[in-house]
Amino acid sequence: MICQECNERPATLHFTKIINGQKTEFHLCEKCAQDKGESFLFGDPSGFSINNLLAGLFSSDNIFQKEKQTLPKNEVVQCERCSMTLPQFINIGRFGCPNCYHAFRNHLDSILKRLHSGNTAHHGKIPERMGGSIHTKKQINLLKEEMKALIETEEFEKAAELRDQIRSLEKSLKQGGESS
């Protein structure tokens, strides 16, 4: 689909606006969306944007407010690369550069817990209910690597235990494949 504004570049941003039951669709390239401004996309002359929404979520988070209050007044948490401060991040709702993740890492847990239903660690792209055999294969490979390391350090009893675990997992994997 081509951008409705410039009719040159592919449309990468697709928005649907419904006002009083009337549906309007926008298909814009990134450049035209930036030129028109985010307020155009949302039809709000006050300049409401997704970034404002995220910043509102962060600033209304009681845990984050407590964290903000615990910072010493004279200490400013700041990214060394882009010079963004923690209060700027709260107001803008996005980081200035990839290094900000490192600079603000001590303050991100409470935000991520709120945004991701209490989860703060990435556990893979495949849902457990769908990727059971994939998870089992990964576990087998990890156990094999661990077993090789144990053999190299001549811890043969522990290596034998891992071998038995691997055989058990491979057997359950074969049985699961036959029943499908």
trRosetta pair geometry for C-beta under 8 A, 3 or more apart (Angstrom, degrees):
i j d omega theta_ij theta_ji phi_ij phi_ji
1 10 6.8 91 72 -160 52 75
1 11 4.6 -46 106 40 99 118
1 14 7.8 60 76 -86 151 116
1 27 5.3 -73 140 -179 131 147
2 7 5.7 43 145 -145 127 49
2 8 7.3 133 -164 38 107 12
2 9 7.4 132 -153 80 70 30
2 10 6.5 -76 -106 -111 45 42
2 11 6.2 73 131 -21 13 95
2 27 7.8 82 84 120 36 121
3 6 4.9 21 94 43 131 86
3 7 6.4 -116 78 -55 77 23
3 8 6.6 -19 44 47 116 58
3 9 5.1 31 -11 68 128 77
3 10 7.0 93 -34 127 83 10
3 11 4.8 149 -83 -78 53 78
3 27 6.7 -157 -127 121 37 77
3 28 5.3 45 -143 -148 94 42
3 29 3.9 -54 -75 -17 135 94
3 32 5.4 133 -174 11 137 146
4 7 7.4 14 -154 -67 18 71
4 11 7.0 40 -13 -88 74 132
4 26 6.7 -121 36 -156 139 58
4 27 5.1 105 -22 63 105 80
4 28 6.4 -63 37 -78 87 65
5 28 5.6 31 -2 -122 118 95
5 29 7.4 -117 49 25 106 84
5 32 3.9 150 66 -162 144 147
5 35 7.8 170 145 67 154 123
5 36 7.0 -125 -104 -44 156 128
6 9 6.1 31 77 18 130 89
6 29 6.5 -45 34 25 122 125
6 31 7.4 11 -19 84 151 112
6 32 5.3 -146 -18 -68 105 127
8 29 7.7 -51 73 -12 77 153
9 29 3.8 48 93 -96 120 159
9 31 6.7 87 28 28 159 116
9 32 7.6 -176 51 -12 119 108
10 29 6.4 107 77 -99 40 101
11 14 6.5 82 141 -72 115 82
11 27 3.8 14 -167 164 163 90
11 28 5.8 85 -137 43 92 9
11 29 5.8 -98 -104 -61 41 59
12 28 7.8 -50 48 98 60 54
12 29 5.9 59 12 -137 90 51
12 30 5.6 -14 57 -41 128 87
13 26 7.5 -16 115 114 92 99
13 27 7.5 159 85 -153 55 38
13 28 5.0 -22 66 67 104 86
13 29 7.4 108 18 -159 91 6
13 30 6.5 115 -22 -84 113 56
13 33 5.0 40 39 -67 154 152
13 41 7.3 -54 146 -121 134 139
14 25 7.1 -11 -170 -171 85 100
14 26 7.1 166 -153 86 39 60
14 27 5.4 2 -108 -107 79 74
15 25 7.1 159 86 -156 50 53
15 26 4.4 -1 57 53 98 106
15 28 7.8 -2 10 14 104 104
15 41 5.2 141 -25 -170 169 96
15 42 7.8 -108 -168 -77 149 51
16 23 6.3 -17 -170 -163 102 96
16 24 7.3 153 -158 80 53 44
16 25 5.2 -20 -102 -102 74 76
16 26 7.8 -162 -73 21 31 71
17 23 7.5 147 79 -156 47 46
17 24 4.7 -18 62 63 97 97
17 25 7.8 -178 20 -81 70 29
17 26 7.2 42 -8 -10 106 106
17 42 7.4 147 -100 -150 119 35
17 43 5.5 91 -146 -11 155 135
18 21 6.9 -1 -178 -123 98 14
18 22 6.9 160 -153 74 57 39
18 23 5.1 -17 -99 -97 85 68
18 24 7.7 176 -80 21 37 67
19 22 5.7 -26 70 58 69 92
19 24 7.5 -5 17 8 97 112
19 43 7.3 -101 -47 112 137 161
26 41 6.3 -151 81 -133 159 73
28 32 4.6 -130 -165 87 105 113
28 33 4.5 129 114 -61 133 89
28 36 7.2 -87 -137 20 158 137
28 41 7.5 -107 24 -96 143 105
29 32 5.1 85 55 14 80 102
29 33 6.9 -146 90 -8 38 91
30 33 5.6 -59 -147 37 31 114
30 34 6.3 29 157 -17 67 105
31 34 5.9 -57 -151 37 30 108
31 35 6.3 29 152 -19 65 108
32 35 5.4 -51 -142 38 35 113
32 36 6.1 27 159 -13 68 108
33 36 6.1 -58 -143 43 27 104
33 38 7.5 40 166 -88 91 57
33 40 7.9 -162 -149 71 55 115
33 41 6.3 27 -148 -63 97 128
34 37 7.5 32 -177 -78 31 33
36 40 3.9 -75 151 43 107 161
36 41 7.1 112 102 -43 120 77
37 40 5.2 109 68 -6 77 99
37 41 7.8 -145 105 -3 50 85
37 47 7.4 -61 162 -124 125 83
38 41 5.5 -52 -159 31 47 114
38 42 6.6 21 154 -1 74 107
38 47 7.3 71 76 -165 92 64
38 48 7.9 -115 122 98 104 43
38 49 3.9 44 119 -111 147 113
38 50 7.1 -117 -161 11 139 79
38 51 7.6 157 13 15 178 101
39 42 6.2 -68 -148 50 35 96
39 43 7.9 -139 163 29 60 5
39 44 5.5 -105 -154 76 81 72
39 45 6.4 72 168 -126 129 20
39 46 7.1 -171 -131 69 124 37
39 47 4.3 -62 -73 -108 129 45
39 48 6.6 102 -114 39 78 53
39 49 6.9 -70 -63 -62 61 89
40 43 7.4 25 -177 -72 30 41
42 48 5.5 -97 102 83 152 97
42 49 7.0 -162 -4 -97 140 45
44 47 6.9 -104 107 9 96 14
44 48 4.2 -5 92 27 155 108
47 52 7.6 119 121 -41 78 148
48 52 5.7 -116 -151 63 55 145
48 53 7.5 61 -180 -49 92 89
49 52 4.8 106 53 3 71 99
49 53 7.2 -125 103 -4 44 87
50 53 5.4 -51 -153 33 38 116
50 54 6.4 34 151 -16 69 102
50 93 7.8 -161 123 116 62 145
51 54 5.8 -52 -147 38 33 108
51 55 6.2 34 153 -19 65 107
51 92 6.1 -39 176 172 121 61
51 93 4.3 161 -170 64 66 124
51 94 5.8 -67 -123 -9 105 110
52 55 5.6 -54 -144 39 31 112
52 56 6.3 37 153 -23 64 105
52 93 6.8 -138 -65 -9 13 147
53 56 5.7 -56 -154 33 29 113
53 57 6.7 31 149 -21 63 101
53 93 7.4 87 67 -138 49 165
54 57 5.5 -49 -151 31 37 113
54 58 6.5 33 152 -17 67 103
54 93 3.5 118 87 -167 103 125
54 94 7.0 68 84 -51 147 76
55 58 5.7 -54 -150 37 34 110
55 59 6.1 24 157 -13 68 110
55 90 6.3 95 -151 156 84 46
55 91 5.6 23 -154 -180 136 22
55 92 6.1 173 -83 85 127 13
55 93 3.5 -97 -50 -54 78 104
56 59 6.0 -58 -138 42 29 104
56 60 6.1 19 164 -13 65 113
56 93 7.9 -9 6 -83 56 129
57 60 6.3 -67 -146 41 23 103
57 61 6.7 39 153 -42 60 101
57 93 7.8 82 39 -126 92 113
57 114 7.5 167 163 125 104 128
57 115 7.3 81 142 -86 141 95
58 61 5.8 -46 -158 8 33 119
58 64 5.7 -120 -177 146 69 174
58 89 7.9 -100 151 127 167 81
58 90 5.2 -150 118 -140 127 71
58 93 6.5 -178 5 -110 128 74
58 111 6.0 -1 -119 -122 95 114
59 64 7.3 -106 -108 98 21 131
59 65 7.5 67 -172 -74 49 93
59 90 5.5 101 -76 173 86 105
59 91 7.6 53 -63 -86 128 48
61 64 3.8 62 87 12 113 113
61 65 6.6 176 90 -15 57 81
61 110 6.8 139 149 139 134 106
61 111 6.8 161 46 -104 174 64
61 114 5.4 -88 -121 -55 128 172
62 65 5.5 -52 -146 34 34 113
62 66 6.5 37 154 -20 66 101
63 66 5.8 -53 -154 33 32 112
63 67 6.4 33 148 -20 64 106
63 110 4.1 -155 127 -165 126 130
63 113 7.7 -21 75 67 166 123
63 114 7.0 -171 40 -51 127 122
64 67 5.4 -51 -149 35 36 115
64 68 6.3 40 150 -23 66 103
64 90 7.4 152 158 -116 130 116
64 107 7.8 74 -135 180 83 95
64 110 5.6 176 -70 108 69 127
64 111 6.1 59 -84 -74 122 83
64 114 7.8 -64 -31 -3 110 149
65 68 5.5 -51 -149 33 33 114
65 69 6.5 31 152 -18 64 105
66 69 5.7 -58 -151 37 32 110
66 70 6.5 31 152 -23 66 106
67 70 5.8 -55 -149 31 32 110
67 71 7.3 44 151 -32 60 93
67 107 5.8 133 157 -137 141 90
67 110 6.0 -164 -35 25 142 152
68 71 6.2 -43 -165 10 35 114
68 86 7.4 -178 -112 131 85 125
68 87 7.7 91 -140 -87 118 81
68 90 7.4 25 -90 -69 134 159
71 75 6.0 -132 179 79 88 103
71 77 6.8 -95 -129 -16 137 109
71 86 7.4 179 -74 64 164 154
72 75 4.2 69 66 11 102 110
76 85 5.6 -47 -180 -132 106 120
76 86 7.6 -165 -170 18 63 95
77 85 6.6 114 79 -159 59 68
77 86 4.4 45 70 -30 111 120
77 103 6.9 139 168 156 89 92
77 104 6.4 98 146 -103 128 74
77 106 8.0 -130 -128 57 145 110
77 107 6.9 117 119 -19 170 140
78 83 6.1 -8 179 -155 115 48
78 84 6.9 168 -153 83 67 36
78 85 4.9 -33 -97 -96 84 70
78 86 7.6 -97 -71 -16 47 73
78 103 6.9 -63 117 -179 27 136
79 82 5.0 8 99 49 132 80
79 83 6.3 -78 73 -24 81 10
79 84 4.8 24 21 47 121 82
79 85 7.9 -131 8 -69 75 29
79 95 7.8 105 -62 -163 152 97
79 96 6.3 -166 50 53 154 117
79 97 6.6 154 158 47 151 102
79 99 5.5 120 -163 104 111 100
79 100 4.7 -49 -85 -95 141 70
79 103 4.0 -154 -100 9 67 168
79 104 7.4 -42 -67 -28 92 92
80 83 7.8 10 -163 -72 14 53
80 99 6.8 -86 54 148 80 142
80 103 6.6 -176 0 -92 73 123
81 96 8.0 -178 92 99 92 108
81 97 5.2 -97 102 78 126 152
81 99 4.1 99 12 44 137 153
81 100 7.8 -104 53 -47 109 65
81 103 7.9 -137 18 -41 89 133
82 96 3.7 -168 123 115 153 128
82 97 4.2 160 -34 -4 131 118
82 99 6.9 160 -2 57 94 110
82 100 6.7 -36 39 -58 124 101
83 96 7.7 -49 57 86 53 167
84 88 5.1 -131 -163 85 79 132
84 89 5.9 87 153 -58 118 89
84 95 6.8 160 73 -159 162 60
84 96 3.9 172 -39 -4 135 131
84 97 7.6 175 2 13 123 83
84 100 5.8 -9 62 -103 132 122
84 103 7.9 134 70 82 89 150
85 88 4.7 99 55 5 76 105
85 89 7.2 -136 98 -6 42 86
86 89 5.6 -51 -149 33 35 114
86 90 6.6 37 153 -21 65 102
86 104 6.2 140 -100 -115 88 112
86 107 6.2 36 -129 56 127 173
87 90 5.5 -50 -148 33 36 114
87 91 6.5 31 155 -15 66 105
88 91 5.8 -59 -150 40 32 107
88 92 5.9 15 160 -7 70 114
88 96 7.9 13 117 -42 128 119
89 92 6.1 -63 -134 47 26 99
89 93 7.6 125 173 -56 54 11
89 94 7.6 -128 -147 77 72 19
89 95 6.4 5 -122 -96 111 58
89 96 7.9 -99 -86 -17 86 87
89 100 6.9 152 -95 -172 130 132
89 104 6.5 1 -4 -83 174 161
90 93 7.7 20 179 -69 22 52
95 98 7.5 97 116 -88 138 20
95 100 3.5 -180 -155 72 118 149
95 101 6.6 -35 -92 -48 168 69
95 104 7.6 -147 -105 24 111 134
96 100 5.7 125 41 -54 72 134
97 100 5.6 131 60 -19 60 95
98 101 6.3 -33 -178 11 54 111
99 102 5.5 -52 -166 38 57 111
99 103 6.0 55 139 -22 80 106
100 103 5.3 -56 -139 41 37 112
100 104 5.7 5 170 7 73 112
101 104 6.9 -69 -134 52 18 87
101 105 6.5 52 155 -75 57 84
101 108 7.3 20 -150 -60 65 159
102 105 5.8 -17 -150 -33 29 116
104 107 4.9 -63 -177 50 84 108
104 108 5.8 99 122 -48 91 97
105 108 5.7 -51 -143 15 34 119
106 109 7.8 -38 -175 -1 31 103
107 110 7.3 -50 -177 31 52 101
107 111 7.3 44 138 -9 71 115
108 111 5.4 -67 -155 45 50 112
108 112 5.6 43 154 -20 84 109
109 112 6.0 -61 -143 41 26 106
109 113 6.2 30 159 -23 64 107
109 120 5.5 6 -138 -125 75 150
110 113 5.7 -50 -145 33 30 114
110 114 6.6 28 156 -17 61 106
111 114 6.0 -62 -156 37 30 108
111 115 6.2 14 156 -8 67 114
112 115 5.8 -62 -138 46 32 104
112 116 5.5 -11 175 18 71 118
112 119 7.4 -84 149 96 97 55
112 120 4.8 97 105 -117 128 79
113 116 6.8 -73 -125 56 16 82
113 118 5.3 17 -159 -122 83 36
113 119 7.4 157 -118 43 52 25
113 120 5.8 -27 -68 -60 76 103
116 119 4.4 -85 130 62 113 89
116 120 7.0 147 67 -76 130 41
119 123 7.7 -85 -159 -8 130 111
124 131 7.7 -122 131 76 136 155
124 135 7.9 169 59 -93 172 95
126 130 6.2 -125 -179 83 89 99
126 131 3.4 55 144 -34 131 155
126 134 5.8 13 88 75 167 148
126 135 7.6 -151 89 -51 123 90
127 130 4.8 65 70 19 94 104
127 131 6.5 139 70 6 44 98
128 131 6.6 -79 -125 54 23 84
128 132 6.9 60 175 -78 62 68
128 135 6.7 16 -131 -38 74 154
129 132 7.5 -13 -162 -45 20 97
131 134 4.0 -45 -175 42 97 121
131 135 5.6 103 120 -26 91 91
132 135 5.9 -58 -149 36 28 108
132 136 6.4 27 154 -18 64 107
132 176 7.2 -126 112 -172 123 157
133 136 5.5 -52 -146 37 35 114
133 137 6.3 38 153 -21 66 103
133 173 6.1 103 -138 -141 88 91
133 176 6.2 -171 -84 107 102 136
133 177 7.1 85 -114 -70 142 88
134 137 5.7 -52 -148 35 31 111
134 138 6.5 33 152 -19 63 104
135 138 5.7 -52 -150 35 33 112
135 139 6.4 34 151 -20 65 105
136 139 5.6 -53 -148 35 33 112
136 140 6.4 36 151 -22 65 103
136 169 5.7 178 -170 -174 98 105
136 172 7.1 -131 -145 93 147 107
136 173 5.2 177 123 -85 141 106
136 176 7.9 133 13 32 164 153
137 140 5.6 -50 -148 33 33 114
137 141 6.5 33 153 -18 64 104
137 173 7.1 99 -67 -124 74 146
138 141 5.8 -55 -151 36 32 111
138 142 6.4 31 152 -18 66 105
139 142 5.7 -54 -148 37 32 111
139 143 6.3 32 153 -18 65 107
139 169 6.3 -139 98 -144 113 156
140 143 5.8 -57 -148 38 30 110
140 144 6.3 33 153 -23 65 105
140 166 5.7 96 -144 -140 82 83
140 169 5.2 -166 -80 106 97 136
140 170 6.4 92 -119 -65 140 82
140 173 7.5 -32 -44 -34 143 149
141 144 5.6 -52 -148 33 32 113
141 145 6.6 32 154 -18 64 102
142 145 5.8 -54 -152 35 33 110
142 146 6.3 30 151 -17 66 107
143 146 5.5 -54 -146 39 34 112
143 147 6.1 38 152 -24 66 105
143 162 5.2 179 -176 -169 96 101
143 165 5.8 -132 -151 97 151 116
143 166 5.1 -173 109 -76 132 95
143 169 7.4 138 22 19 153 149
144 147 5.5 -51 -145 34 31 114
144 148 6.6 35 153 -21 63 101
144 166 6.3 88 -69 -112 78 142
145 148 5.8 -51 -152 31 32 112
145 149 6.7 31 151 -17 63 104
146 149 5.7 -54 -153 36 34 112
146 150 6.5 34 150 -19 66 105
146 162 6.0 -152 96 -131 105 153
147 150 5.6 -54 -149 36 34 112
147 151 6.4 36 152 -22 66 103
147 159 5.0 99 -156 -146 78 80
147 162 4.2 -163 -83 104 99 137
147 163 6.1 107 -134 -61 144 71
147 166 7.0 -43 -34 -31 149 139
148 151 5.7 -52 -149 34 32 112
148 152 6.5 34 152 -20 64 104
149 152 5.7 -52 -150 34 33 113
149 153 6.6 15 155 -4 65 107
150 153 6.0 -64 -147 47 32 99
150 155 4.4 -83 -166 70 87 103
150 156 7.6 148 141 -81 99 24
150 158 5.0 -129 -151 93 143 107
150 159 4.1 -178 104 -71 123 91
150 162 6.7 145 23 11 150 142
151 154 7.3 30 -177 -82 35 32
151 155 7.7 -94 -67 52 23 62
151 156 7.0 59 -114 -96 64 67
151 159 5.1 89 -64 -114 76 156
155 158 4.6 -3 140 34 111 116
155 159 6.1 134 97 -24 70 94
156 159 5.2 -56 -142 40 36 116
156 160 6.2 42 156 -26 68 101
157 160 5.8 -49 -151 30 30 112
157 161 6.9 33 149 -19 61 101
158 161 5.6 -49 -154 31 37 114
158 162 6.6 35 149 -16 66 103
159 162 5.7 -54 -151 38 35 111
159 163 6.3 42 148 -25 66 103
160 163 5.4 -47 -147 31 35 117
160 164 6.6 36 153 -19 63 101
161 164 5.8 -54 -155 34 32 111
161 165 6.6 33 148 -18 64 104
162 165 5.4 -52 -149 35 37 114
162 166 6.3 40 151 -22 67 103
163 166 5.6 -53 -149 34 31 113
163 167 6.4 32 152 -19 64 104
164 167 5.7 -51 -147 35 33 112
164 168 6.4 35 153 -20 64 106
165 168 5.7 -56 -150 36 31 113
165 169 6.3 28 154 -16 66 106
166 169 5.8 -57 -148 39 30 109
166 170 6.2 29 154 -18 66 108
167 170 5.7 -55 -144 39 29 111
167 171 6.2 33 154 -23 64 106
168 171 5.7 -53 -149 33 29 113
168 172 6.5 24 154 -14 63 105
169 172 5.8 -55 -147 39 32 108
169 173 6.2 37 151 -24 65 107
170 173 5.4 -52 -147 34 32 117
170 174 6.4 33 154 -20 65 103
171 174 5.8 -53 -150 34 31 110
171 175 6.4 28 153 -16 64 108
172 175 5.6 -53 -144 40 34 112
172 176 6.2 37 154 -21 65 107
173 176 5.8 -55 -147 36 28 111
173 177 6.4 29 153 -19 62 108
174 177 5.7 -56 -149 36 31 112
174 178 6.5 30 154 -21 64 106
175 178 5.9 -53 -147 33 32 111
175 179 6.6 25 157 -16 64 107
176 179 6.1 -59 -148 35 30 106
176 180 6.9 38 154 -32 62 103
177 180 6.0 -49 -154 18 33 115
